[in-house]
Amino acid sequence: QKEVEQDPGPLSVPEGAIVSLNCTYSNSAFQYFMWYRQYSRKGPELLMYTYSSGNKEDGRFTAQVDKSSKYISLFIRDSQPSDSATYLCAVRFTGGFKTIFGAGTRLFVKA
Amino acid sequence: NAGVTQTPKFQVLKTGQSMTLQCAQDMNHNSMYWYRQDPGMGLRLIYYSASEGTTDKGEVPNGYNVSRLNKREFSLRLESAAPSQTSVYFCASRVSGSPSSYEQYFGPGTRLTVT
């Protein structure tokens, strides 16, 4: 079983839609939960992170962690064509050197 | 600041050839990483260097070697390239020593094709 599972998509939505991206993880000891955004032919960039559980909001983006079900979510409100990218969830232990990435979900937002 | 730089951007090799991918960061980060990214597989860790002078295997180290030349530079070597090593390679760096230093900064990637 992979430590982080993520549906690769692709996911296609119309402009203005609410997007929900999800991951599940297997090890309850993970404490850092991150979302990276990767545009085509570019390196990933950190979009959001949460520590332990709960929600974090930044503009149109909300990251949510449910540790009881080992579920990570990223919500994008009022999606824009510029949000078209691959979104990778990632987890790591406190103090650890390694980050474990999901497979990434390709998102297309149509104008 | 250039951040994380990688050379070359593209490379085509024949089976059995060798090459070295170069990575440098100017952010004074302690930890550096090499990943490969394949469709549907996400980012898989090849090797990492927690600090200058140390290197450790990641998830998929076979067929690769690394050198942490100094604090800035971390190179990845393919001694005898195989078609299975066709991939996009990313170098990343991170501040370490603090539990909250979660963010990795990635380079632009090297697209490698082995024929």
Interface residues (C-beta under 8 A of the other chain):
Chain A: V4 Q6 P8 Y32 M34 R41 K42 G43 P44 E45 L46 Y49 Y51 L88 R92 T94 G95 F97 K98 T99 F101 G102 A103 G104
Chain B: V4 S31 Y35 G40 M41 G42 L43 R44 L45 Y48 A50 D56 G58 F90 A92 S96 P99 S100 Y102 E103 Q104 F106 G107 P108 G109
